[in-house]
Amino acid sequence: METVDDPTILNDHDVILQVHLSTTCGSDLHLLGGYVPTMRAGDVLGHEFMGEVVAVGSAVRERHVGERVVVCSFIACGRCWYCKRGLTSLCDNGNPNPGLTETMWGSPIGGCFAYSHALGGFAGSHAEYVRVPYADQGAFPVPDGVSDTAALFASDAAPTGWTGADMAGIEPGDTVAVWGAGGVGQMAARAAMLLGAEQVIVIDSLPERLRQVREHIGAESLDSTTENVLVELKERTGGRGPDVCIEAVGMEAHGSGAQYLYDQVKQQLRLQTDRPTALREAVYACRKGGSLFTLGVFGGLVDKFPLGALMNKGLTVRGAQQHGHRYIPMILDRIAAGEISTEHLATHVLPLDQGPHGYEMFKNKEDGCVRAVFRPGS
C-alpha cells in the first residue's frame, strides 16, 4: 500500500468517483503473477467497483454529484461502430494505447480499468478515488433498495457472466455446463437459468464455491476432484453432452496429470502464455453441434489445443470480454427484483489497507475466500 495523488478530471466527459467498495477478481491474479507483461511499477489495481460521484466534467449530462453508481470495468465511448452494436469491450476509442493489443491480436480492443498499459494504463479502483472516463456511458445509477455490496458485482462479475450466457446462444430447454464456480462462473450459471436453460451444471474443485452454486444460484454442482467430469456430464445428459459449455476459468486453470504438468512447465518458462486445461475439457465435453464460449481471460498462445475435436464435432466457438454497458441496467433491475443474488460472493470485506492480505487469501483460496472486497476509508 502506498499514497498516490488524487485523480483529477482530464477530459470533459470524466467524473471523479469516491470509491465505496472495490473487489478482487480472478483476472487480477494474472497481473500479479506476471503473465501480463505490460504492467508498470506503481500501477493501481482494481477494476470492479462502485461509489459516489464527487465531481463531473463540463460535458457530462447524465451523472450528477452525490449519485450512487456502479461502473463497468471496460471503458467505452458509446459512439463508435462497435459501441453502437453493443460490442462495447471492443470500443475503438476506449483504449488510448491501442498499438500493443493490435500487435498481439490483430486488432485493438477497448480500455479497461487497471488492466495494464496494453488496455489503456488507467488507474484502478483499489483507492479512495478513481477517474471514470466516458461516465455518461459507463457509470450506472444504483436503484434504491440495492445495497452497495449487491451492486458491486454488477460492475464486472455479473455482466461478464451474462455476456457469456447470452452470446453462447442458450435456448429454452438447453443443458449448460460452466467451468469455474468463482464470481463470473456463478453469474454465468444464473444468467443461463434466467435465459431458459433447463439444466445448469457448474464444475469446480472447491467445495465452498460449489456450495454457493447450490444455495445461492440454484444450479447443479460437479466436483472435479471426486468425479470424472466427462463421464459425469455424459451421464447427466443422456449420453450426448451439454448443449452449451462456458469456460469461466481462464489462463491459470488447474488440473491434474501429465498434460497439466506440461502446461505448467511451458507457462512458467514463458513458452506459452496460457494453461487451457478447462477449455480443452469443455471442447471434449460439448455435444456434437453444440456451442462453446470462452469467458475466462486468455492472453496469448496455448499448446495442444484440440482443434480436430472442435472441427469434427461441428462446434460453434465464441469468446468475449464483457459487453457490460448493454447488460448492467437490466442486471441492476434483476438484483432489485431478487432474481440475481450477488452479496454472497463478498466472503471477506476488509479495509483498503489490508489489501495485500485480501489478495493473499483470494489467491490461495484461504478461509473459503471467494472474493475479497475492500472498503476505502474504513
KEKE-3310 file (N, C-alpha, C; in steps of 0.2 Angstrom, whole numbers, plus 5000, padded with zeros to 4 digits):
npx = (5004:5002:5003:4995:4993:4978:4965:4961:4950:4952:4947:4932:4922:4923:4920:4924:4925:4921:4926:4916:4916:4927:4933:4942:4947:4948:4955:4964:4974:4982:4989:4996:5004:5013:5010:5005:5013:5013:5012:5016:5027:5020:5007:4989:4979:4963:4947:4933:4920:4911:4903:4902:4898:4908:4913:4911:4914:4913:4906:4898:4882:4872:4876:4878:4884:4885:4877:4874:4883:4887:4901:4905:4918:4925:4929:4921:4916:4903:4899:4906:4908:4908:4902:4890:4884:4883:4894:4904:4916:4925:4927:4932:4938:4940:4952:4967:4980:4982:4991:4998:4989:4984:4995:4997:4985:4979:4969:4965:4957:4945:4947:4952:4949:4963:4970:4983:4995:4993:4979:4976:4981:4975:4972:4967:4953:4956:4957:4955:4949:4944:4946:4934:4932:4922:4909:4895:4892:4897:4895:4882:4867:4863:4849:4837:4836:4845:4859:4876:4885:4878:4877:4890:4895:4888:4897:4907:4908:4894:4889:4899:4897:4884:4886:4893:4883:4873:4878:4882:4872:4861:4846:4829:4827:4839:4854:4867:4884:4896:4912:4921:4918:4919:4916:4912:4909:4898:4889:4887:4881:4869:4863:4861:4851:4841:4839:4833:4838:4837:4844:4858:4875:4888:4905:4919:4933:4933:4925:4918:4914:4906:4896:4890:4885:4875:4867:4864:4864:4856:4859:4865:4880:4896:4910:4926:4937:4932:4924:4924:4924:4920:4914:4903:4896:4891:4883:4873:4867:4860:4869:4874:4881:4883:4873:4878:4893:4902:4917:4924:4936:4950:4967:4975:4971:4968:4973:4976:4988:4998:4997:4993:5004:5014:5008:5010:5024:5028:5021:5027:5040:5038:5035:5023:5008:4997:4987:4977:4968:4954:4947:4951:4945:4931:4929:4930:4919:4908:4892:4890:4889:4886:4888:4902:4909:4921:4925:4933:4949:4961:4977:4986:4995:4992:4996:4994:4980:4964:4960:4955:4945:4936:4933:4928:4918:4909:4907:4902:4911:4914:4919:4923:4927:4918:4903:4897:4890:4878:4871:4871:4861:4850:4853:4855:4842:4836:4843:4837:4825:4826:4830:4843:4856:4870:4877:4882:4895:4904:4914:4924:4926:4936:4946:4954:4968:4971:4973:4984:4984:4971:4972:4981:4974:4963:4970:4976:4965:4961:4953:4940:4939:4930:4928:4938:4934:4936:4935:4938:4943:4938)
npy = (4994:5011:5029:5039:5052:5061:5058:5068:5078:5075:5075:5082:5073:5066:5059:5060:5048:5044:5030:5017:5003:4990:4976:4961:4951:4937:4938:4948:4941:4936:4947:4950:4938:4940:4937:4946:4956:4970:4978:4991:4997:5004:5005:5006:4994:4986:4984:4982:4990:5002:5017:5034:5049:5063:5073:5081:5082:5095:5091:5081:5074:5065:5060:5065:5075:5067:5056:5038:5026:5012:5006:5001:4989:4989:5002:5013:5022:5024:5029:5024:5012:4999:5001:5006:4994:4987:4980:4983:4981:4981:4994:5007:5018:5018:5014:5022:5017:5008:5001:4990:4979:4978:4973:4961:4954:4957:4966:4981:4981:4988:4999:4996:4997:4998:4987:4984:4993:4989:4989:5002:5008:5014:5020:5011:5005:5001:5011:5027:5037:5037:5041:5041:5039:5044:5044:5046:5035:5024:5023:5019:5022:5016:5007:5012:5003:4993:4986:4992:4982:4972:4979:4980:4969:4970:4977:4970:4955:4950:4956:4950:4937:4936:4941:4930:4919:4924:4927:4914:4908:4902:4892:4889:4875:4870:4861:4867:4868:4875:4879:4883:4890:4903:4920:4925:4913:4908:4919:4917:4905:4908:4917:4909:4901:4910:4914:4903:4890:4872:4864:4867:4865:4867:4866:4863:4863:4867:4865:4875:4884:4877:4874:4887:4888:4879:4884:4898:4901:4890:4880:4865:4856:4850:4841:4842:4835:4823:4817:4810:4821:4822:4809:4810:4821:4816:4806:4814:4820:4811:4804:4813:4825:4842:4855:4868:4875:4884:4892:4898:4900:4903:4908:4902:4890:4875:4858:4841:4827:4822:4831:4843:4846:4848:4859:4868:4869:4874:4886:4893:4894:4903:4898:4896:4906:4903:4892:4880:4871:4869:4874:4864:4853:4857:4857:4844:4839:4845:4843:4835:4847:4857:4872:4883:4894:4905:4912:4915:4924:4925:4927:4925:4913:4896:4878:4862:4862:4856:4856:4847:4840:4850:4855:4843:4839:4849:4861:4877:4891:4904:4920:4933:4948:4957:4964:4975:4987:4985:4977:4980:4989:4981:4970:4976:4980:4967:4962:4970:4965:4953:4942:4939:4935:4942:4946:4936:4933:4941:4936:4941:4956:4970:4983:4995:4996:4983:4977:4969:4957:4953:4950:4939:4929:4928:4923:4911:4904:4904:4902:4900:4910:4918:4930:4944:4960:4977:4991:5007:5020:5015)
npz = (5000:4996:4996:4984:4971:4971:4959:4945:4934:4918:4905:4897:4898:4909:4926:4944:4956:4972:4980:4986:4987:4982:4973:4973:4958:4948:4937:4940:4946:4936:4932:4944:4944:4934:4921:4912:4904:4903:4914:4925:4938:4952:4947:4949:4956:4953:4946:4947:4954:4964:4969:4975:4965:4965:4958:4942:4924:4912:4901:4904:4906:4911:4923:4941:4954:4970:4967:4968:4960:4950:4941:4925:4921:4909:4897:4887:4873:4868:4855:4844:4830:4835:4848:4845:4841:4852:4856:4867:4874:4864:4859:4849:4854:4868:4872:4875:4871:4859:4851:4857:4859:4846:4840:4846:4844:4832:4831:4840:4856:4868:4882:4899:4916:4926:4920:4915:4904:4891:4889:4891:4902:4913:4930:4944:4955:4968:4978:4986:4978:4960:4943:4931:4914:4900:4907:4906:4898:4905:4919:4930:4938:4954:4959:4972:4987:4983:4989:4993:4992:4985:4973:4969:4962:4950:4942:4935:4937:4936:4923:4915:4916:4911:4898:4893:4894:4886:4873:4870:4865:4871:4872:4877:4887:4885:4891:4901:4904:4915:4918:4932:4947:4953:4955:4942:4935:4943:4940:4927:4927:4933:4924:4913:4918:4919:4906:4901:4901:4905:4913:4923:4926:4936:4937:4947:4959:4972:4987:4995:4986:4977:4985:4987:4974:4974:4984:4982:4969:4963:4954:4948:4955:4952:4957:4953:4958:4963:4954:4938:4925:4912:4910:4919:4915:4903:4908:4914:4904:4895:4888:4877:4880:4886:4879:4878:4883:4894:4897:4911:4918:4913:4910:4920:4923:4934:4936:4933:4931:4917:4906:4912:4920:4910:4904:4915:4916:4903:4904:4915:4910:4900:4887:4883:4885:4892:4902:4896:4902:4907:4896:4886:4891:4890:4877:4873:4881:4876:4867:4851:4838:4847:4857:4862:4874:4877:4891:4902:4905:4893:4887:4876:4868:4867:4869:4861:4858:4856:4841:4831:4837:4840:4826:4820:4828:4825:4832:4838:4842:4852:4860:4872:4880:4893:4888:4896:4896:4889:4897:4911:4917:4916:4924:4936:4939:4940:4951:4960:4960:4965:4958:4954:4964:4973:4984:4992:4986:4992:5002:5011:5018:5019:5026:5015:5018:5021:5010:5003:5011:5009:4995:4996:5003:4994:4982:4987:4990:5004:5020:5014:5005:4992:4986:4990:4997:4996:5007:5005:5016:5028)
capx = (5000:5006:4999:4996:4989:4971:4964:4958:4946:4957:4943:4926:4917:4925:4918:4928:4921:4923:4925:4913:4918:4931:4934:4947:4944:4952:4960:4969:4980:4986:4993:5001:5008:5017:5008:5003:5020:5013:5011:5022:5028:5015:5000:4984:4974:4955:4943:4926:4919:4905:4904:4898:4901:4910:4915:4909:4917:4908:4902:4894:4875:4868:4878:4877:4887:4880:4874:4877:4884:4891:4905:4908:4925:4928:4928:4918:4914:4896:4898:4909:4904:4907:4898:4883:4881:4883:4900:4907:4923:4929:4927:4938:4941:4941:4959:4972:4986:4979:4996:5000:4984:4984:5001:4996:4978:4977:4965:4965:4951:4944:4951:4949:4952:4969:4972:4990:4995:4990:4972:4975:4985:4970:4972:4961:4948:4958:4960:4949:4945:4946:4943:4930:4931:4915:4905:4888:4891:4899:4893:4875:4864:4861:4842:4836:4835:4850:4864:4882:4888:4875:4878:4897:4896:4886:4902:4911:4906:4888:4889:4903:4893:4878:4889:4894:4877:4869:4881:4883:4866:4857:4839:4825:4827:4846:4859:4873:4889:4900:4918:4923:4912:4920:4910:4910:4905:4891:4884:4885:4876:4862:4861:4859:4845:4836:4838:4829:4841:4833:4849:4864:4879:4894:4911:4924:4936:4932:4918:4914:4911:4901:4890:4887:4882:4868:4862:4863:4862:4851:4861:4869:4887:4900:4916:4931:4942:4929:4921:4926:4919:4917:4909:4898:4892:4888:4878:4868:4864:4858:4875:4876:4885:4879:4872:4882:4899:4905:4923:4925:4942:4955:4974:4978:4967:4971:4971:4980:4990:5004:4996:4993:5011:5017:5006:5013:5031:5028:5019:5032:5046:5035:5035:5016:5006:4990:4985:4970:4965:4947:4945:4951:4940:4925:4929:4928:4913:4902:4889:4891:4885:4885:4891:4907:4910:4927:4923:4939:4953:4966:4981:4990:4996:4991:4998:4990:4973:4961:4956:4952:4939:4932:4931:4925:4911:4905:4906:4902:4915:4914:4923:4922:4927:4911:4900:4893:4886:4871:4868:4871:4855:4845:4856:4853:4834:4835:4846:4832:4819:4828:4831:4850:4859:4877:4880:4886:4901:4909:4915:4928:4926:4942:4948:4959:4975:4973:4973:4989:4981:4965:4974:4984:4968:4960:4974:4977:4959:4961:4947:4934:4938:4928:4930:4940:4931:4940:4931:4942:4941:4936)
capy = (5000:5017:5035:5042:5058:5060:5059:5074:5077:5076:5076:5085:5068:5062:5060:5058:5044:5041:5023:5014:4996:4988:4969:4957:4947:4931:4941:4952:4936:4936:4953:4949:4933:4942:4934:4951:4960:4977:4982:4995:4999:5010:5005:5005:4988:4986:4986:4980:4994:5006:5023:5041:5054:5069:5079:5080:5086:5100:5088:5076:5076:5060:5059:5071:5074:5064:5050:5032:5022:5006:5007:4995:4988:4991:5009:5013:5029:5024:5032:5021:5007:4994:5003:5006:4987:4983:4977:4989:4980:4982:5001:5010:5025:5017:5012:5027:5014:5003:4998:4984:4974:4977:4969:4954:4951:4959:4972:4983:4981:4993:5000:4993:5000:4994:4981:4985:4998:4987:4991:5009:5011:5018:5019:5007:5007:5000:5018:5031:5040:5035:5044:5037:5042:5042:5042:5045:5029:5018:5024:5017:5023:5010:5008:5012:4996:4988:4988:4993:4975:4969:4982:4980:4964:4972:4981:4965:4948:4948:4957:4946:4930:4937:4941:4923:4915:4927:4926:4907:4906:4897:4891:4886:4868:4868:4859:4871:4867:4880:4878:4888:4892:4909:4925:4925:4907:4908:4923:4914:4900:4911:4920:4903:4899:4915:4913:4897:4883:4868:4861:4870:4861:4871:4862:4866:4859:4870:4863:4881:4888:4873:4875:4893:4887:4876:4888:4905:4901:4886:4876:4858:4856:4844:4842:4839:4831:4817:4814:4811:4827:4820:4804:4813:4826:4812:4803:4818:4822:4806:4802:4817:4830:4848:4859:4874:4874:4890:4891:4904:4899:4907:4906:4899:4884:4870:4851:4835:4823:4824:4837:4849:4847:4850:4866:4872:4870:4878:4893:4896:4896:4908:4895:4898:4911:4902:4885:4879:4865:4869:4875:4858:4848:4859:4855:4836:4838:4848:4838:4837:4853:4862:4879:4884:4901:4906:4918:4916:4928:4922:4932:4924:4907:4889:4872:4856:4864:4850:4859:4842:4838:4856:4855:4837:4839:4854:4866:4884:4894:4912:4922:4940:4951:4958:4970:4977:4993:4984:4972:4982:4992:4976:4966:4980:4979:4960:4962:4974:4961:4947:4937:4938:4936:4943:4948:4930:4932:4945:4932:4944:4963:4972:4990:4995:4995:4976:4974:4964:4951:4951:4946:4933:4925:4926:4919:4905:4901:4903:4903:4900:4916:4918:4937:4949:4966:4982:4997:5013:5025:5012)
capz = (5000:4996:4995:4977:4970:4970:4952:4943:4928:4912:4899:4899:4899:4915:4933:4949:4960:4978:4980:4992:4988:4976:4974:4969:4953:4946:4931:4944:4948:4930:4933:4950:4943:4929:4915:4908:4905:4902:4920:4927:4945:4954:4944:4954:4954:4954:4940:4949:4959:4964:4974:4974:4961:4969:4953:4935:4919:4909:4895:4907:4906:4914:4930:4945:4961:4975:4964:4969:4954:4948:4935:4921:4921:4902:4896:4880:4871:4866:4849:4838:4826:4839:4853:4843:4840:4859:4857:4870:4876:4858:4858:4846:4857:4875:4874:4872:4869:4855:4847:4859:4858:4839:4838:4849:4842:4825:4831:4847:4860:4872:4888:4905:4922:4930:4917:4912:4899:4885:4889:4892:4908:4918:4937:4946:4960:4975:4980:4989:4972:4954:4937:4926:4908:4897:4913:4904:4895:4909:4926:4930:4945:4958:4962:4979:4989:4981:4994:4989:4991:4979:4966:4967:4957:4943:4938:4931:4938:4933:4916:4911:4916:4906:4891:4890:4893:4881:4867:4869:4861:4875:4870:4882:4887:4885:4896:4901:4909:4917:4921:4936:4952:4955:4954:4935:4933:4946:4937:4920:4928:4935:4918:4909:4921:4918:4899:4900:4902:4909:4917:4923:4930:4937:4938:4951:4964:4979:4990:4997:4980:4974:4990:4985:4967:4975:4989:4980:4962:4962:4949:4950:4955:4950:4960:4948:4962:4965:4948:4931:4923:4905:4911:4923:4910:4898:4912:4916:4898:4891:4883:4872:4882:4886:4873:4879:4888:4896:4901:4915:4922:4910:4908:4925:4925:4937:4933:4936:4926:4914:4902:4916:4922:4904:4903:4920:4914:4897:4905:4919:4906:4895:4881:4881:4889:4895:4903:4894:4905:4907:4889:4882:4894:4888:4870:4873:4884:4872:4862:4844:4835:4852:4857:4867:4875:4881:4895:4906:4902:4890:4884:4870:4864:4870:4865:4861:4858:4852:4835:4827:4840:4838:4819:4818:4831:4822:4837:4837:4847:4853:4866:4873:4887:4895:4885:4901:4895:4887:4902:4918:4919:4917:4929:4942:4940:4942:4958:4964:4960:4969:4953:4954:4971:4972:4990:4995:4984:4996:5008:5016:5017:5023:5025:5010:5020:5022:5003:5002:5015:5005:4989:4998:5004:4987:4978:4989:4992:5011:5024:5010:5001:4985:4984:4995:4995:5000:5008:5007:5021:5034)
cpx = (5004:5001:5001:4992:4982:4970:4961:4954:4951:4953:4936:4921:4918:4921:4924:4923:4925:4921:4922:4916:4922:4933:4939:4944:4950:4957:4965:4975:4984:4991:4999:5006:5013:5016:5005:5009:5019:5011:5017:5022:5024:5008:4995:4979:4967:4951:4935:4924:4913:4907:4899:4901:4902:4912:4913:4912:4911:4904:4897:4887:4871:4870:4879:4881:4882:4877:4878:4877:4888:4895:4907:4915:4929:4925:4927:4915:4907:4894:4901:4905:4903:4902:4891:4880:4882:4889:4905:4914:4927:4929:4933:4941:4942:4948:4964:4978:4985:4985:4998:4995:4983:4989:5000:4990:4976:4973:4965:4958:4950:4948:4948:4953:4958:4971:4978:4989:4994:4983:4971:4979:4981:4971:4966:4957:4950:4962:4954:4945:4948:4942:4940:4929:4924:4910:4897:4887:4892:4898:4885:4872:4862:4854:4842:4834:4840:4856:4871:4885:4885:4876:4885:4898:4892:4891:4905:4908:4899:4887:4893:4900:4888:4881:4890:4888:4873:4872:4883:4877:4862:4850:4836:4826:4834:4849:4865:4878:4894:4906:4920:4917:4914:4914:4908:4906:4899:4887:4882:4880:4869:4859:4858:4852:4839:4835:4835:4832:4837:4837:4855:4869:4886:4900:4917:4927:4936:4925:4914:4911:4905:4895:4887:4883:4875:4864:4860:4861:4857:4853:4864:4876:4890:4908:4922:4936:4939:4926:4925:4922:4916:4912:4903:4893:4888:4882:4872:4864:4861:4863:4877:4881:4881:4879:4876:4887:4902:4911:4924:4931:4948:4962:4978:4974:4971:4969:4975:4983:4996:5003:4996:5000:5015:5015:5010:5020:5032:5026:5024:5039:5044:5036:5028:5013:5000:4990:4978:4966:4958:4944:4945:4946:4933:4924:4927:4922:4907:4899:4891:4886:4883:4889:4896:4908:4916:4926:4929:4944:4959:4971:4985:4990:4995:4994:4993:4982:4969:4956:4953:4945:4934:4929:4926:4918:4907:4903:4906:4906:4915:4918:4922:4925:4920:4909:4895:4888:4879:4868:4867:4865:4850:4847:4854:4846:4833:4838:4840:4826:4820:4829:4838:4853:4867:4881:4884:4893:4906:4910:4920:4928:4931:4943:4954:4966:4976:4972:4978:4986:4975:4967:4978:4979:4965:4964:4975:4971:4958:4955:4941:4933:4936:4929:4932:4938:4934:4935:4936:4939:4939:4942)
cpy = (5006:5023:5038:5048:5057:5062:5066:5073:5079:5077:5078:5079:5064:5063:5058:5054:5043:5034:5020:5007:4994:4981:4966:4953:4942:4934:4945:4947:4935:4941:4952:4943:4934:4939:4939:4956:4967:4981:4986:4996:5005:5010:5003:4999:4990:4988:4984:4984:4998:5012:5029:5046:5060:5075:5077:5084:5090:5097:5083:5078:5071:5059:5065:5069:5072:5058:5044:5028:5016:5007:5001:4995:4990:4999:5010:5020:5030:5026:5028:5015:5001:4995:5003:4999:4983:4979:4981:4987:4980:4989:5003:5015:5024:5016:5017:5024:5008:4998:4991:4978:4973:4973:4962:4951:4953:4965:4975:4982:4987:4994:4997:4996:4995:4987:4982:4991:4996:4988:4998:5012:5015:5016:5015:5009:5005:5006:5022:5035:5037:5039:5040:5041:5040:5040:5042:5038:5023:5018:5023:5018:5017:5012:5008:5005:4991:4990:4989:4987:4972:4972:4982:4975:4965:4976:4976:4958:4946:4950:4952:4939:4931:4938:4934:4919:4918:4926:4919:4904:4901:4898:4888:4878:4865:4865:4863:4869:4873:4878:4884:4891:4899:4914:4925:4919:4906:4913:4921:4909:4903:4914:4915:4901:4904:4916:4907:4890:4879:4865:4865:4867:4865:4866:4866:4861:4861:4869:4870:4884:4884:4873:4882:4892:4884:4880:4894:4905:4896:4881:4870:4860:4850:4845:4838:4835:4824:4813:4815:4815:4824:4814:4806:4817:4822:4808:4807:4821:4817:4803:4807:4822:4837:4852:4865:4873:4881:4889:4898:4903:4904:4904:4903:4893:4878:4863:4846:4831:4826:4830:4843:4851:4850:4858:4871:4874:4875:4886:4896:4898:4901:4905:4895:4902:4909:4894:4884:4873:4864:4869:4868:4853:4850:4857:4848:4835:4840:4843:4840:4842:4858:4868:4880:4891:4901:4913:4920:4920:4924:4928:4931:4917:4901:4884:4867:4857:4859:4853:4853:4840:4844:4856:4849:4836:4844:4859:4873:4887:4901:4914:4930:4942:4954:4965:4973:4982:4991:4979:4975:4985:4986:4971:4970:4979:4972:4959:4965:4969:4954:4941:4935:4940:4937:4944:4942:4930:4936:4941:4936:4951:4966:4979:4989:4994:4988:4973:4968:4957:4949:4947:4940:4928:4923:4922:4912:4901:4900:4905:4904:4906:4915:4925:4941:4956:4971:4988:5003:5017:5021:5009)
cpz = (5000:4995:4988:4977:4969:4962:4951:4936:4922:4906:4901:4901:4905:4921:4938:4954:4967:4979:4986:4993:4981:4978:4970:4963:4951:4941:4934:4945:4942:4930:4938:4948:4937:4922:4910:4908:4904:4908:4921:4935:4947:4951:4949:4952:4955:4948:4941:4955:4959:4969:4972:4970:4965:4964:4946:4930:4916:4904:4898:4908:4910:4921:4934:4951:4966:4973:4966:4963:4954:4942:4931:4920:4914:4901:4888:4879:4870:4859:4843:4835:4831:4845:4851:4842:4847:4860:4861:4872:4870:4855:4854:4849:4865:4877:4871:4870:4865:4852:4850:4858:4850:4837:4840:4846:4835:4825:4838:4850:4864:4878:4894:4911:4925:4927:4912:4906:4892:4884:4892:4898:4913:4925:4939:4952:4967:4977:4983:4983:4966:4949:4933:4920:4905:4902:4911:4901:4900:4916:4926:4937:4948:4961:4969:4981:4988:4985:4990:4988:4985:4972:4964:4961:4950:4939:4933:4931:4934:4926:4912:4911:4911:4899:4889:4889:4887:4874:4865:4865:4865:4873:4876:4881:4887:4891:4895:4906:4909:4920:4925:4940:4955:4954:4947:4933:4937:4943:4930:4921:4929:4928:4914:4911:4919:4910:4897:4900:4907:4914:4917:4928:4930:4940:4942:4956:4971:4982:4992:4991:4977:4979:4988:4978:4969:4979:4986:4973:4960:4956:4952:4950:4953:4952:4956:4951:4964:4960:4942:4927:4916:4906:4914:4919:4905:4902:4913:4910:4893:4886:4878:4874:4883:4880:4872:4884:4888:4900:4905:4920:4919:4910:4914:4928:4929:4934:4936:4930:4922:4909:4906:4918:4916:4903:4908:4918:4909:4899:4910:4915:4900:4888:4878:4886:4894:4896:4901:4896:4904:4900:4885:4885:4891:4881:4869:4876:4880:4868:4855:4841:4841:4852:4863:4867:4879:4885:4900:4902:4899:4886:4878:4867:4869:4866:4866:4862:4854:4846:4831:4830:4839:4831:4818:4822:4829:4828:4835:4843:4847:4859:4866:4880:4888:4891:4890:4900:4893:4892:4909:4920:4920:4923:4936:4944:4942:4949:4962:4965:4963:4964:4952:4961:4970:4979:4993:4992:4988:5003:5013:5014:5022:5022:5019:5012:5021:5015:5001:5005:5011:4999:4991:4999:4998:4983:4980:4992:5000:5014:5019:5006:4994:4982:4990:4993:4999:5001:5010:5012:5028:5038)
residu = (MET:GLU:THR:VAL:ASP:ASP:PRO:THR:ILE:LEU:ASN:ASP:HIS:ASP:VAL:ILE:LEU:GLN:VAL:HIS:LEU:SER:THR:THR:CYS:GLY:SER:ASP:LEU:HIS:LEU:LEU:GLY:GLY:TYR:VAL:PRO:THR:MET:ARG:ALA:GLY:ASP:VAL:LEU:GLY:HIS:GLU:PHE:MET:GLY:GLU:VAL:VAL:ALA:VAL:GLY:SER:ALA:VAL:ARG:GLU:ARG:HIS:VAL:GLY:GLU:ARG:VAL:VAL:VAL:CYS:SER:PHE:ILE:ALA:CYS:GLY:ARG:CYS:TRP:TYR:CYS:LYS:ARG:GLY:LEU:THR:SER:LEU:CYS:ASP:ASN:GLY:ASN:PRO:ASN:PRO:GLY:LEU:THR:GLU:THR:MET:TRP:GLY:SER:PRO:ILE:GLY:GLY:CYS:PHE:ALA:TYR:SER:HIS:ALA:LEU:GLY:GLY:PHE:ALA:GLY:SER:HIS:ALA:GLU:TYR:VAL:ARG:VAL:PRO:TYR:ALA:ASP:GLN:GLY:ALA:PHE:PRO:VAL:PRO:ASP:GLY:VAL:SER:ASP:THR:ALA:ALA:LEU:PHE:ALA:SER:ASP:ALA:ALA:PRO:THR:GLY:TRP:THR:GLY:ALA:ASP:MET:ALA:GLY:ILE:GLU:PRO:GLY:ASP:THR:VAL:ALA:VAL:TRP:GLY:ALA:GLY:GLY:VAL:GLY:GLN:MET:ALA:ALA:ARG:ALA:ALA:MET:LEU:LEU:GLY:ALA:GLU:GLN:VAL:ILE:VAL:ILE:ASP:SER:LEU:PRO:GLU:ARG:LEU:ARG:GLN:VAL:ARG:GLU:HIS:ILE:GLY:ALA:GLU:SER:LEU:ASP:SER:THR:THR:GLU:ASN:VAL:LEU:VAL:GLU:LEU:LYS:GLU:ARG:THR:GLY:GLY:ARG:GLY:PRO:ASP:VAL:CYS:ILE:GLU:ALA:VAL:GLY:MET:GLU:ALA:HIS:GLY:SER:GLY:ALA:GLN:TYR:LEU:TYR:ASP:GLN:VAL:LYS:GLN:GLN:LEU:ARG:LEU:GLN:THR:ASP:ARG:PRO:THR:ALA:LEU:ARG:GLU:ALA:VAL:TYR:ALA:CYS:ARG:LYS:GLY:GLY:SER:LEU:PHE:THR:LEU:GLY:VAL:PHE:GLY:GLY:LEU:VAL:ASP:LYS:PHE:PRO:LEU:GLY:ALA:LEU:MET:ASN:LYS:GLY:LEU:THR:VAL:ARG:GLY:ALA:GLN:GLN:HIS:GLY:HIS:ARG:TYR:ILE:PRO:MET:ILE:LEU:ASP:ARG:ILE:ALA:ALA:GLY:GLU:ILE:SER:THR:GLU:HIS:LEU:ALA:THR:HIS:VAL:LEU:PRO:LEU:ASP:GLN:GLY:PRO:HIS:GLY:TYR:GLU:MET:PHE:LYS:ASN:LYS:GLU:ASP:GLY:CYS:VAL:ARG:ALA:VAL:PHE:ARG:PRO:GLY:SER)
# end
